[in-house]
Amino acid sequence: MRSVWFWPTAFAALAVCWRIGDPEMWHDELVTVNVATRSTGQILGMLANVDAVHGAYYLFMHGWTTLAGTGPTAVRLPSALAMTLATACVALVGRRVFDRTAGVAAGFAFALVPTVTRFGQETRSYAFVVLAAAAATLLLLRALERPGLLRWVAYALAVAGIGVVNVVALTLLLGHGVAVLIHCWRERRWWSLAWFVLSAAGGVAIAAPVILRGMKQAGRQISWIPDSAPWTVWEQAYGSPLIAAAVTALAVVGVLTHLRRDTAARTAVAAVVAALPLPVILVASTGDINYFFSKYLLFLLPAWAVLAGAGVAALRRTPLVAVALVALAALSVPGQLALRAEYSHGWYTYPQARAFTPLSYSGAARIIEADYQPGDGLVAGGPWWWMHEPGVRYYLPADVAPRNVFQQRSAAQRDELFGADCADPARCLRDEPRLWVLVPSVTDAPLTKLPKKQAAVLTEKYDVVRVAHAPGLTVALLQRRG
């Protein structure tokens, strides 16, 4: 059995770790680091207000960063490990549903998807969603093959894992339910259906507090997601139009070539698990909130990779299988390179146009570090969700820590993702001889990007002596008069 999962998993480990620390941290990753480095009590306090759906991941990362630190490679390694383990699950599912060749091909097909390695390098919970989905499918197959209490408990825990990291991914249970019905009908034994219902319900019940809290917060957190054409979203979910088309085509081939009498039921099960959540999510997205979003569909990649592996295995001869996988690897190269570029992590709409201009937090940090003096202050203007102040501080050395002169309460103190500024900016200023102004736009008039009261106070007491730019950011140095 090891030969089925070992080589795809080893390849995935190498692929996902290649240049893992190179891309610039982007604002979603900076949110994770910012929250994870708070105390446990502060994290729990924030989850009552926002981001409950990421709570389990934040708490895990709190422990991880305590041990491993907060460098880019360190904070991305847990996701890399999750995607690597997901690859092993995909290969094992492919072997169980089809055969050994399909399992190996499925593992490699999964590891070659650009978004698999991309989100295996992301300091967010998406890799854990993929792992939970792949593991749940594998554990369900094991429980159906040889029912037992421990196997169904393991499946229930995997379902709980899905629920606490991404409620949208629970639509996978619809496919699992149909798979169980097909299995029970073929075997003429219905106890497995009862075990499935109990296990799935138990897993959802464990995750219910997170699910319910997340539903209350959904309007604030994901109401911004725009509508897009389904195929556009599908391409984004793969991180490559070529790989999206190739995997989809191979999956169709896999289904059609295995619809013979001895494998028809297993093939139907695999197809339903892969396809059924898609129309359900589409229908659920017809309201005010759009759930048909590329990052929310990543949990389906394991199931589609299994079908694609079956399509590759239909070639039968080992040399032809190898050629097909090499061709798939070649198709993935443009996406693999693009999603490892310096500002690739913020390009979540790839291969379509960027949703926003990249922000170089490290570039702005270098500007400040080069001329920082003890006693300097900082003013951060613009929408908080760009995470420009935490981002720049992330890249600054520990001994370069200018005080945010207008911030009255920090995000951690507010149990929030952002801090609160002073109502009266003049009262918050001390005697800072110099101030650094940071805004998330490129401008030669940075004070115009600040709230009017802050700009008025600074104009009265300071002169702008220098304005510099990093991609997406402006850094200005102000000198106090007199």
C-alpha positions as CSV (number, residue, x, y, z in Angstrom):
1,M,0.0,0.0,0.0
2,R,2.9,2.4,0.8
3,S,3.9,2.4,-2.9
4,V,0.5,3.9,-3.7
5,W,0.8,6.9,-1.5
6,F,4.5,7.4,-0.9
7,W,5.8,8.8,-4.2
8,P,2.9,11.2,-4.8
9,T,3.2,12.4,-1.1
10,A,6.9,12.8,-1.4
11,F,6.5,14.8,-4.6
12,A,3.8,17.0,-2.9
13,A,6.1,17.7,0.0
14,L,8.8,18.9,-2.3
15,A,6.5,20.9,-4.4
16,V,4.7,22.6,-1.6
17,C,7.9,23.5,0.2
18,W,9.7,24.9,-2.9
19,R,10.1,28.7,-2.3
20,I,7.6,28.6,0.6
21,G,9.0,31.6,2.3
22,D,9.5,33.8,-0.8
23,P,6.1,35.4,-1.6
24,E,5.3,38.5,0.3
25,M,2.9,38.0,3.2
26,W,-0.5,39.5,2.3
27,H,-3.2,40.9,4.4
28,D,-5.1,37.7,5.1
29,E,-1.9,36.0,6.3
30,L,-1.1,39.0,8.4
31,V,-4.5,38.8,10.1
32,T,-3.6,35.2,11.1
33,V,-0.2,36.2,12.5
34,N,-1.7,39.2,14.3
35,V,-4.4,37.1,15.9
36,A,-2.3,34.1,16.7
37,T,0.2,36.1,18.6
38,R,-2.4,37.4,21.0
39,S,-3.2,35.6,24.3
40,T,-5.7,32.8,24.4
41,G,-8.1,34.9,26.2
42,Q,-7.8,37.7,23.7
43,I,-8.4,35.3,20.8
44,L,-11.5,33.9,22.4
45,G,-12.8,37.4,23.1
46,M,-12.3,38.3,19.4
47,L,-14.0,35.2,18.1
48,A,-17.2,36.2,19.9
49,N,-17.3,39.3,17.6
50,V,-15.6,38.2,14.3
51,D,-13.8,35.3,12.5
52,A,-15.3,32.5,14.6
53,V,-15.0,30.3,11.5
54,H,-11.2,30.6,11.7
55,G,-11.2,30.2,15.5
56,A,-9.8,26.6,15.7
57,Y,-7.1,27.5,13.2
58,Y,-6.2,30.7,15.1
59,L,-5.9,28.7,18.4
60,F,-3.7,26.1,16.7
61,M,-1.5,28.8,15.2
62,H,-1.2,30.4,18.6
63,G,0.4,27.3,19.9
64,W,2.5,26.8,16.7
65,T,3.9,30.4,16.7
66,T,4.8,30.1,20.3
67,L,7.0,27.1,19.4
68,A,8.1,27.9,15.9
69,G,8.1,31.7,15.6
70,T,6.4,34.0,13.1
71,G,8.7,34.0,10.1
72,P,7.1,33.4,6.7
73,T,8.4,29.9,6.4
74,A,7.5,29.0,9.9
75,V,3.9,30.1,9.8
76,R,3.3,28.5,6.4
77,L,4.7,25.1,7.3
78,P,1.5,23.8,9.0
79,S,-0.4,24.3,5.7
80,A,2.3,22.6,3.8
81,L,2.1,19.6,6.1
82,A,-1.7,19.5,5.7
83,M,-1.6,19.5,1.9
84,T,1.1,16.8,2.0
85,L,-1.1,14.6,4.1
86,A,-4.1,15.4,1.9
87,T,-2.1,14.0,-1.0
88,A,-1.7,10.7,0.8
89,C,-5.4,10.6,1.4
90,V,-6.2,11.2,-2.2
91,A,-3.9,8.4,-3.4
92,L,-5.4,6.0,-0.9
93,V,-9.0,7.0,-1.9
94,G,-8.1,6.5,-5.6
95,R,-6.8,3.0,-4.9
96,R,-9.9,2.0,-2.9
97,V,-12.4,3.3,-5.4
98,F,-10.5,2.2,-8.5
99,D,-7.1,0.5,-8.4
100,R,-3.5,1.0,-7.6
101,T,-2.6,2.9,-10.8
102,A,-5.5,5.2,-10.4
103,G,-4.4,5.9,-6.8
104,V,-0.9,6.8,-7.8
105,A,-2.1,9.0,-10.7
106,A,-4.7,10.7,-8.5
107,G,-2.0,11.6,-5.9
108,F,0.2,13.1,-8.5
109,A,-2.7,14.9,-10.3
110,F,-3.7,16.5,-7.0
111,A,-0.2,17.6,-6.1
112,L,0.2,19.1,-9.6
113,V,-2.8,21.5,-9.2
114,P,-1.2,25.0,-8.7
115,T,-3.6,26.0,-5.9
116,V,-2.7,22.8,-3.9
117,T,0.9,24.1,-3.6
118,R,-0.3,27.7,-3.4
119,F,-2.6,27.2,-0.4
120,G,-0.1,24.8,1.0
121,Q,2.0,27.9,1.4
122,E,-0.8,30.1,2.8
123,T,-1.0,31.1,6.5
124,R,-4.8,30.4,6.5
125,S,-7.0,27.4,7.2
126,Y,-7.7,26.4,3.6
127,A,-5.2,23.5,3.5
128,F,-6.8,22.1,6.6
129,V,-10.2,22.2,5.0
130,V,-8.8,20.2,2.1
131,L,-7.1,17.7,4.4
132,A,-10.3,17.3,6.5
133,A,-12.4,16.7,3.4
134,A,-9.9,14.2,1.9
135,A,-9.5,12.4,5.2
136,A,-13.3,12.2,5.8
137,T,-13.8,10.5,2.4
138,L,-11.0,8.0,3.1
139,L,-12.4,7.3,6.6
140,L,-15.9,6.8,5.2
141,L,-14.6,4.3,2.7
142,R,-12.8,2.4,5.5
143,A,-15.9,2.4,7.6
144,L,-18.0,1.0,4.8
145,E,-15.5,-1.7,4.0
146,R,-15.2,-2.9,7.5
147,P,-17.7,-1.3,9.9
148,G,-16.7,-0.7,13.5
149,L,-17.2,1.8,16.2
150,L,-13.8,3.3,16.1
151,R,-13.9,3.8,12.3
152,W,-17.2,5.6,12.5
153,V,-15.9,7.7,15.4
154,A,-12.9,8.6,13.3
155,Y,-15.2,9.7,10.5
156,A,-17.3,11.8,12.9
157,L,-14.2,13.6,14.0
158,A,-13.2,14.3,10.4
159,V,-16.7,15.7,9.8
160,A,-16.3,17.9,12.9
161,G,-12.9,19.0,11.5
162,I,-14.6,20.1,8.3
163,G,-17.3,22.0,10.1
164,V,-14.9,24.0,12.4
165,V,-12.8,25.2,9.5
166,N,-15.3,25.7,6.6
167,V,-19.0,25.3,6.9
168,V,-19.4,25.4,3.1
169,A,-17.3,22.2,2.8
170,L,-20.0,20.3,4.8
171,T,-21.9,20.0,1.5
172,L,-19.5,17.1,1.0
173,L,-21.8,15.2,3.3
174,L,-24.5,15.2,0.6
175,G,-22.2,13.2,-1.7
176,H,-21.2,11.0,1.2
177,G,-24.8,10.3,2.0
178,V,-25.5,9.2,-1.6
179,A,-22.4,7.0,-1.5
180,V,-23.7,5.3,1.6
181,L,-27.1,4.7,0.0
182,I,-25.5,3.1,-3.0
183,H,-23.3,0.9,-0.8
184,C,-26.2,-0.2,1.3
185,W,-28.4,-0.9,-1.7
186,R,-25.7,-3.1,-3.3
187,E,-24.8,-4.9,-0.1
188,R,-28.4,-5.2,1.1
189,R,-27.3,-4.1,4.5
190,W,-28.7,-0.9,6.0
191,W,-26.8,-0.7,9.3
192,S,-24.2,1.4,7.6
193,L,-26.8,4.1,6.8
194,A,-27.7,4.3,10.4
195,W,-24.0,4.6,11.4
196,F,-23.4,7.2,8.8
197,V,-26.3,9.4,10.0
198,L,-25.2,9.1,13.6
199,S,-21.6,9.9,12.7
200,A,-22.3,12.8,10.4
201,A,-24.8,14.2,12.9
202,G,-22.3,13.8,15.7
203,G,-19.6,15.6,13.8
204,V,-21.9,18.4,12.8
205,A,-23.0,18.7,16.5
206,I,-19.4,19.0,17.6
207,A,-18.9,21.9,15.1
208,A,-22.3,23.4,15.8
209,P,-21.2,26.3,18.1
210,V,-18.7,27.4,15.5
211,I,-21.2,27.0,12.6
212,L,-23.9,29.0,14.4
213,R,-21.6,31.8,15.4
214,G,-20.1,31.9,11.9
215,M,-23.5,32.2,10.4
216,K,-24.3,35.2,12.5
217,Q,-21.0,36.8,11.4
218,A,-21.3,35.9,7.7
219,G,-22.9,39.2,6.6
220,R,-20.0,41.2,7.9
221,Q,-17.3,38.8,6.8
222,I,-18.2,37.5,3.3
223,S,-20.9,39.8,1.9
224,W,-18.2,41.5,-0.2
225,I,-17.6,38.4,-2.4
226,P,-18.6,39.3,-6.0
227,D,-20.6,37.1,-8.3
228,S,-18.5,35.4,-11.1
229,A,-19.3,32.9,-13.9
230,P,-19.0,29.3,-12.6
231,W,-16.2,28.4,-15.0
232,T,-14.2,31.5,-14.0
233,V,-14.5,30.4,-10.4
234,W,-13.5,26.8,-11.4
235,E,-10.4,28.1,-13.1
236,Q,-9.5,30.1,-10.0
237,A,-10.0,27.1,-7.8
238,Y,-7.3,25.3,-9.8
239,G,-5.1,28.3,-10.3
240,S,-4.8,27.5,-14.0
241,P,-7.2,27.4,-16.9
242,L,-5.1,24.6,-18.5
243,I,-5.2,22.4,-15.3
244,A,-8.9,23.1,-14.7
245,A,-9.7,22.0,-18.2
246,A,-7.3,19.0,-18.1
247,V,-8.5,17.7,-14.7
248,T,-12.1,18.1,-15.6
249,A,-11.6,16.3,-18.9
250,L,-9.7,13.5,-17.3
251,A,-12.4,13.2,-14.7
252,V,-15.0,12.7,-17.4
253,V,-12.8,10.1,-19.1
254,G,-12.4,8.4,-15.7
255,V,-16.1,8.2,-15.2
256,L,-17.0,7.0,-18.7
257,T,-14.2,4.4,-18.9
258,H,-15.2,2.8,-15.5
259,L,-18.9,2.6,-16.0
260,R,-18.7,-1.1,-16.6
261,R,-20.6,-3.6,-14.6
262,D,-17.9,-4.4,-11.9
263,T,-16.9,-0.8,-11.2
264,A,-20.1,1.1,-12.1
265,A,-21.3,1.6,-8.5
266,R,-17.9,2.7,-7.2
267,T,-17.5,5.1,-10.1
268,A,-21.0,6.6,-9.5
269,V,-20.0,7.1,-5.8
270,A,-16.8,9.0,-6.8
271,A,-18.7,11.1,-9.3
272,V,-21.4,12.1,-6.9
273,V,-19.0,13.0,-4.1
274,A,-17.1,15.2,-6.6
275,A,-20.0,16.9,-8.4
276,L,-23.0,17.1,-6.1
277,P,-21.8,19.9,-3.8
278,L,-21.3,22.2,-6.8
279,P,-25.0,22.8,-7.8
280,V,-25.9,22.9,-4.1
281,I,-23.4,25.7,-3.4
282,L,-24.6,27.5,-6.6
283,V,-28.2,27.4,-5.5
284,A,-27.3,28.6,-1.9
285,S,-25.5,31.5,-3.5
286,T,-28.6,33.0,-5.1
287,G,-29.3,35.0,-2.0
288,D,-27.4,38.0,-0.5
289,I,-24.2,36.1,0.1
290,N,-22.1,34.3,-2.5
291,Y,-20.6,31.1,-1.4
292,F,-19.5,30.0,-4.9
293,F,-16.0,31.4,-4.3
294,S,-12.8,29.7,-5.5
295,K,-11.2,29.4,-2.1
296,Y,-14.4,27.8,-0.7
297,L,-14.3,25.1,-3.4
298,L,-10.8,23.9,-2.7
299,F,-12.3,21.0,-0.6
300,L,-13.5,19.4,-3.8
301,L,-10.1,19.2,-5.4
302,P,-9.3,15.8,-3.8
303,A,-12.5,14.2,-5.2
304,W,-11.8,15.6,-8.7
305,A,-8.2,14.4,-8.5
306,V,-9.4,10.9,-7.8
307,L,-11.6,11.0,-10.9
308,A,-8.7,12.4,-12.9
309,G,-6.5,9.7,-11.7
310,A,-9.0,7.2,-13.0
311,G,-8.9,8.9,-16.3
312,V,-5.1,8.7,-16.4
313,A,-5.3,5.0,-15.4
314,A,-7.6,4.3,-18.3
315,L,-4.5,4.4,-20.5
316,R,-3.5,1.1,-18.7
317,R,0.1,0.9,-19.9
318,T,2.6,2.3,-17.4
319,P,4.6,4.3,-20.0
320,L,1.4,6.0,-21.2
321,V,0.4,6.8,-17.7
322,A,3.8,8.4,-17.1
323,V,3.5,10.4,-20.2
324,A,0.1,11.7,-19.2
325,L,1.4,12.8,-15.8
326,V,4.4,14.5,-17.4
327,A,2.0,16.3,-19.7
328,L,-0.1,17.4,-16.8
329,A,3.0,18.6,-15.0
330,A,3.9,20.6,-18.1
331,L,0.5,22.2,-18.2
332,S,0.8,23.2,-14.5
333,V,4.1,25.1,-14.9
334,P,2.7,28.5,-15.7
335,G,0.4,28.4,-12.8
336,Q,3.0,27.0,-10.4
337,L,5.4,29.8,-11.3
338,A,2.8,32.6,-11.2
339,L,1.6,31.5,-7.8
340,R,5.1,31.6,-6.3
341,A,5.9,35.1,-7.5
342,E,6.7,37.9,-5.0
343,Y,3.1,39.2,-4.7
344,S,1.3,36.1,-5.7
345,H,-0.5,35.4,-2.4
346,G,-2.7,38.4,-2.8
347,W,-3.6,37.3,-6.3
348,Y,-6.5,35.0,-5.3
349,T,-8.3,35.7,-8.5
350,Y,-5.5,34.2,-10.7
351,P,-5.6,33.5,-13.6
352,Q,-8.0,36.4,-14.0
353,A,-7.0,40.0,-13.3
354,R,-5.9,41.0,-9.8
355,A,-8.6,42.3,-7.5
356,F,-6.2,44.9,-6.1
357,T,-2.8,46.4,-6.5
358,P,-0.1,44.4,-4.5
359,L,1.2,46.0,-1.3
360,S,4.9,45.7,-0.5
361,Y,4.9,45.7,3.3
362,S,8.6,44.7,3.3
363,G,9.4,47.6,0.9
364,A,7.8,50.1,3.2
365,A,9.5,48.6,6.2
366,R,12.9,49.0,4.5
367,I,12.2,52.7,3.9
368,I,11.4,53.2,7.6
369,E,14.2,51.1,8.9
370,A,16.8,52.9,6.8
371,D,16.2,56.3,8.6
372,Y,14.4,55.3,11.8
373,Q,15.4,57.2,15.0
374,P,14.3,56.2,18.6
375,G,11.3,58.3,19.5
376,D,9.8,58.4,16.1
377,G,6.0,57.9,15.9
378,L,3.8,56.4,13.3
379,V,0.5,57.4,11.7
380,A,-1.4,54.8,9.7
381,G,-4.2,56.0,7.5
382,G,-6.6,54.2,5.2
383,P,-8.9,51.2,5.5
384,W,-7.7,48.8,8.2
385,W,-8.3,45.7,6.1
386,W,-5.2,46.3,4.1
387,M,-3.3,45.5,7.3
388,H,-0.6,48.0,6.2
389,E,0.5,48.8,9.8
390,P,0.7,45.2,11.0
391,G,2.3,44.3,7.7
392,V,5.0,46.9,7.9
393,R,5.6,46.1,11.6
394,Y,5.9,42.4,10.7
395,Y,8.9,43.2,8.4
396,L,10.5,45.7,10.8
397,P,13.2,44.6,13.2
398,A,12.1,44.2,16.8
399,D,14.1,47.4,17.8
400,V,12.2,49.5,15.2
401,A,8.9,50.0,16.9
402,P,7.4,53.5,16.4
403,R,4.3,54.3,18.5
404,N,1.0,54.6,16.6
405,V,0.4,58.2,17.9
406,F,-3.3,58.3,17.1
407,Q,-4.4,54.8,18.2
408,Q,-6.3,54.8,21.5
409,R,-7.0,51.1,21.8
410,S,-5.3,48.3,19.9
411,A,-7.2,45.5,18.0
412,A,-6.4,43.0,20.8
413,Q,-7.7,45.4,23.4
414,R,-11.0,45.8,21.5
415,D,-11.4,42.1,20.8
416,E,-11.4,43.0,17.1
417,L,-9.4,42.9,13.9
418,F,-8.7,46.6,14.0
419,G,-7.9,49.2,16.6
420,A,-9.7,52.5,17.5
421,D,-8.3,56.0,17.0
422,C,-8.5,58.9,19.3
423,A,-11.6,61.1,18.9
424,D,-9.4,64.1,19.5
425,P,-6.1,63.6,17.7
426,A,-4.4,66.6,19.2
427,R,-4.7,65.1,22.7
428,C,-3.0,61.9,21.6
429,L,0.1,63.5,20.2
430,R,3.1,63.7,22.6
431,D,6.3,65.4,21.8
432,E,7.5,63.1,18.9
433,P,10.0,65.0,16.9
434,R,9.4,63.0,13.8
435,L,6.4,60.9,12.5
436,W,6.2,58.3,9.8
437,V,2.9,58.4,7.8
438,L,1.8,55.2,6.1
439,V,-1.1,55.0,3.7
440,P,-2.2,52.1,1.4
441,S,-2.0,54.0,-1.9
442,V,0.6,55.6,-4.0
443,T,0.4,59.4,-3.6
444,D,2.6,62.5,-3.3
445,A,0.1,64.1,-0.9
446,P,-0.2,61.4,1.9
447,L,-1.9,63.8,4.4
448,T,-4.9,64.0,2.2
449,K,-5.4,60.2,2.8
450,L,-5.8,60.7,6.5
451,P,-9.0,61.6,8.4
452,K,-9.5,65.4,8.3
453,K,-8.9,65.9,12.1
454,Q,-5.6,64.0,12.0
455,A,-4.5,65.8,8.8
456,A,-5.3,69.2,10.4
457,V,-3.2,68.5,13.5
458,L,-0.3,67.2,11.5
459,T,-0.4,70.1,9.1
460,E,-0.4,72.6,12.0
461,K,2.6,71.0,13.8
462,Y,4.7,69.1,11.2
463,D,6.3,69.6,7.9
464,V,6.5,66.8,5.3
465,V,10.2,66.4,4.6
466,R,10.2,63.3,2.5
467,V,7.8,61.1,0.5
468,A,8.7,57.6,-0.7
469,H,6.8,54.8,-2.3
470,A,6.8,51.1,-2.2
471,P,4.4,49.1,-4.4
472,G,0.9,49.9,-3.2
473,L,2.1,52.0,-0.3
474,T,3.3,55.5,0.5
475,V,5.7,56.3,3.4
476,A,6.2,60.0,4.4
477,L,8.5,61.4,7.0
478,L,7.3,64.4,9.0
479,Q,9.5,66.7,11.0
480,R,8.1,68.7,14.0
481,R,8.4,72.5,13.6
482,G,10.6,74.4,16.0
